Amino acid sequence: METGVIFDIKGFALNDGPGIRTTVFLKGCPLRCLWCHNPEGMDPKPELRIKTASCQHCGKCLEPCSHPDCKLFGRCLHICPRGCLSVAGTEITSADLAARLMRDRDIFGEDGGVTFSGGEPLLQARFLRETAAILKSGGVNLALETSSFAPPEEYRAAVEQTDLVLADLKLMDPEAHRTYCGVPNDRILENLRWLMGSGRDYRIRVPLIPGITDTEENLDAISAFVGDSPVELLPYNTMAGAKYPSVGREYGLPRLEKQSAERVEEMRKRFRRTVGGEIS
């Protein structure tokens, strides 16, 4: 039985595939996108999370502590009078995770299902596949949200277990991708070429980062690459940097303004086929 690390489970998700879904976030990501809005999902191991805005620096958490779950972090996770300390990341077996997700079966019904997100789910490929197999045996619809940065054999094996792939495509220029995402994009493009010809159900998701991914040059290059593929445009999340201090990281971009609905509509016209709801 495989054991993995997750950092969140969110029910009643409406934007991670069809119907009402439960989205599970697997920890760890090989990319370092400067606009990432899940910094607690970057490191594959459990890590300390501190509500820095609420911390009064009383020092109680630094006092000697005998709790076994606190030893890893050198702090007492339970003594803070304001509840500022928690852990991002929980170890769980595939069987236990599948059982937890199956409890939501009556909520998402026949039209919804489970979406694996992250981080990057394929960084825990064996754990993902084992969990997916258990859920599929129970008739659960599965979606995979992925950067597509993974060894081709692992990518294809995971895709073939899911009903829908939500595949990010951020930047076509390889140097720009390395600069803003921390890795080259050749493996991503190779996997996407396979996906687009595989016959599987998929969407290409393009995050619209002002001045970086939403340029005419990049969007035209993506449009030429994906052809008639269904494309979903994701406007910039202005709250993307809010969680970084809690896990001791700095947000990599200055404050940017979200694109207007009119601007997003202009960008949609560059693609042959777009999917997704209204832009608010």
C-alpha positions in Angstrom: 0.0 0.0 0.0 1.5 3.3 -1.1 1.7 6.3 1.3 1.6 9.9 0.0 1.5 13.4 1.4 -1.5 15.7 0.9 -2.0 19.3 2.1 -5.7 19.9 1.6 -9.0 18.4 0.6 -11.7 20.7 -0.6 -15.3 19.7 -1.1 -18.0 21.3 -3.3 -15.3 22.4 -5.8 -17.0 23.8 -9.0 -14.0 24.8 -11.1 -11.9 21.6 -11.2 -13.9 19.6 -13.7 -17.6 18.8 -14.4 -20.2 18.9 -11.7 -19.6 19.2 -8.0 -16.2 17.7 -7.1 -13.9 17.0 -4.2 -10.4 18.2 -4.9 -7.4 16.6 -3.2 -4.1 18.5 -3.2 -1.0 16.4 -3.3 2.2 18.0 -1.9 5.3 18.6 -3.8 6.0 20.3 -7.2 9.0 20.3 -9.5 8.1 23.7 -10.9 8.6 27.1 -9.2 6.2 29.3 -11.0 6.6 32.8 -9.6 2.8 33.3 -9.4 2.0 30.0 -7.7 -1.0 30.5 -5.3 -0.2 27.2 -3.4 3.2 27.8 -1.9 2.5 25.2 0.8 2.3 22.6 -2.0 5.8 23.2 -3.3 7.9 21.1 -0.8 7.1 17.4 -0.9 7.5 17.0 2.9 5.2 18.3 5.7 6.3 21.8 6.8 5.4 24.3 9.5 2.8 26.9 8.7 2.6 30.0 10.8 -0.1 32.7 10.8 2.4 35.5 10.9 -0.2 38.2 11.1 -1.6 36.8 14.3 1.7 35.8 16.0 2.5 37.9 19.1 6.0 36.5 19.4 5.4 35.3 22.9 7.9 32.5 22.6 5.7 29.8 24.1 6.0 27.5 21.1 9.8 27.5 21.5 9.7 26.1 25.0 10.7 22.3 25.4 8.0 20.0 24.2 7.5 16.3 24.4 4.7 15.9 21.8 6.0 13.4 19.2 4.4 15.3 16.3 6.2 18.5 17.3 9.8 17.1 17.3 10.2 17.4 13.6 9.7 21.2 13.7 11.4 22.0 17.0 8.3 23.8 18.2 5.2 23.0 20.1 2.3 23.0 17.7 -0.3 23.0 20.4 0.6 25.6 23.0 0.1 28.8 20.9 -2.7 30.9 22.6 -3.8 32.3 19.2 -3.6 29.0 17.3 -1.0 30.3 14.9 0.8 27.0 14.2 -0.2 24.2 12.0 1.4 21.7 9.6 1.0 21.8 5.9 1.1 18.2 4.8 -0.3 15.0 6.1 0.9 11.5 5.4 -1.9 9.1 4.3 -2.2 5.7 2.6 -3.9 5.4 -0.7 -6.6 3.2 0.9 -7.3 5.7 3.6 -7.4 8.6 1.2 -9.8 6.7 -1.2 -12.0 5.9 1.8 -12.1 9.6 2.8 -13.0 10.7 -0.7 -15.7 8.1 -1.1 -17.5 9.6 1.8 -18.3 12.5 -0.5 -19.9 10.2 -3.1 -23.5 11.3 -2.3 -22.4 15.0 -2.6 -20.8 14.9 -6.1 -23.2 12.2 -7.3 -23.0 10.9 -10.9 -22.1 14.3 -12.5 -19.2 15.2 -10.3 -16.2 13.3 -8.9 -12.7 13.7 -7.5 -10.0 15.9 -8.9 -6.3 15.4 -8.1 -4.4 18.6 -7.9 -1.3 20.0 -6.1 1.5 20.9 -6.1 2.0 18.4 -8.9 0.2 15.1 -8.5 2.5 13.2 -10.7 5.4 13.9 -8.4 3.7 11.1 -6.3 2.8 9.0 -9.4 2.6 5.6 -7.7 0.5 6.9 -4.8 -1.8 8.7 -7.3 -2.3 5.6 -9.5 -3.1 3.4 -6.6 -5.6 5.8 -5.1 -7.1 6.3 -8.6 -7.5 2.6 -9.1 -9.4 2.2 -5.8 -11.7 5.1 -6.7 -12.3 3.9 -10.3 -13.3 0.5 -8.9 -16.0 2.3 -7.0 -17.2 4.1 -10.2 -15.9 7.5 -9.3 -15.2 10.1 -12.1 -11.6 11.2 -11.9 -9.9 14.4 -13.1 -6.2 15.2 -13.0 -4.9 18.7 -12.8 -1.3 18.7 -13.9 1.6 20.8 -15.2 2.5 17.8 -17.5 6.1 18.0 -16.2 6.7 14.3 -15.7 8.4 11.3 -17.3 6.3 10.3 -20.3 5.6 6.8 -19.1 4.3 8.0 -15.7 2.3 10.7 -17.4 0.6 8.3 -19.8 -0.1 5.7 -17.1 -1.8 8.4 -14.9 -3.8 9.9 -17.8 -5.2 6.5 -18.8 -6.6 6.1 -15.3 -8.5 9.4 -15.4 -11.6 10.7 -17.1 -10.5 14.2 -17.7 -7.1 15.9 -17.8 -6.8 19.6 -16.9 -3.4 20.4 -18.3 -1.6 23.7 -17.7 0.3 25.4 -20.5 2.0 28.5 -19.3 4.7 29.7 -21.7 5.8 28.4 -25.1 9.2 30.1 -25.2 11.7 27.7 -23.5 13.9 30.4 -21.9 10.9 32.3 -20.6 9.5 29.1 -19.1 12.8 28.4 -17.4 12.9 32.0 -16.1 9.4 32.1 -14.7 8.7 28.5 -13.9 12.1 27.2 -13.0 12.2 24.3 -15.5 12.4 23.8 -19.3 9.2 23.1 -21.1 10.3 20.4 -23.6 9.0 17.5 -21.5 5.7 19.4 -21.0 5.2 20.0 -24.7 6.1 16.3 -25.5 3.5 15.1 -23.0 0.9 17.5 -24.3 1.4 16.4 -27.9 0.7 12.9 -26.8 -2.3 14.0 -24.8 -3.8 15.9 -27.7 -3.6 12.8 -29.9 -4.5 10.2 -27.3 -8.3 10.4 -27.6 -8.6 11.2 -23.9 -10.9 14.0 -22.6 -8.8 17.0 -21.7 -8.6 20.8 -21.4 -5.6 23.0 -21.9 -5.5 25.6 -19.1 -3.7 28.9 -19.6 -3.0 31.1 -16.5 -3.1 34.7 -17.5 -0.3 36.4 -15.7 -0.1 40.1 -16.6 2.9 40.9 -18.8 4.2 37.3 -18.7 1.8 34.7 -20.1 -0.9 37.0 -21.4 1.2 38.6 -24.1 0.0 38.5 -27.7 3.2 36.6 -28.7 2.7 33.9 -26.0 -1.0 33.5 -26.6 -0.6 33.3 -30.3 2.1 30.6 -29.9 -0.1 28.6 -27.6 -3.0 28.9 -30.0 -0.9 27.6 -32.8 0.4 24.7 -30.7 -3.0 23.5 -29.4 -5.1 24.0 -32.5 -8.7 22.9 -32.0 -8.1 21.8 -28.4 -10.5 23.1 -25.7 -8.8 26.0 -23.9 -9.7 27.4 -20.5 -8.2 30.9 -19.6 -7.5 31.5 -16.0 -7.4 35.2 -15.0 -4.6 36.2 -12.5 -5.4 35.6 -8.8 -4.6 38.8 -7.1 -4.4 37.0 -3.7 -1.7 34.6 -5.0 1.0 36.0 -2.7 -1.0 36.0 0.5 0.1 32.6 1.9 3.8 32.9 1.3 4.8 34.3 4.7 3.1 31.5 6.5 5.5 29.0 5.0 8.6 31.2 5.1 8.7 32.1 1.4 8.7 35.3 -0.6 6.3 35.8 -3.4 8.2 36.2 -6.7 6.1 38.9 -8.4 5.2 42.5 -7.6 1.5 43.3 -7.0 -0.3 42.8 -10.3 -3.9 43.8 -11.3 -6.3 41.1 -12.5 -7.4 41.4 -16.1 -10.9 42.8 -16.8 -13.6 40.7 -18.3 -13.3 42.6 -21.5 -9.6 42.0 -21.7 -10.0 38.3 -21.1 -12.7 38.2 -23.8 -10.2 39.7 -26.2 -7.7 37.0 -25.3 -10.3 34.3 -25.8 -10.7 35.4 -29.5 -7.2 34.1 -30.1 -8.3 30.5 -29.7 -10.5 28.4 -31.9 -12.3 26.9 -28.9 -12.6 28.1 -25.3 -14.4 26.5 -22.4 -15.3 27.7 -18.9 -17.8 30.0 -17.3 -18.1 33.7 -17.2 -15.2 35.8 -16.1 -15.9 37.9 -13.0 
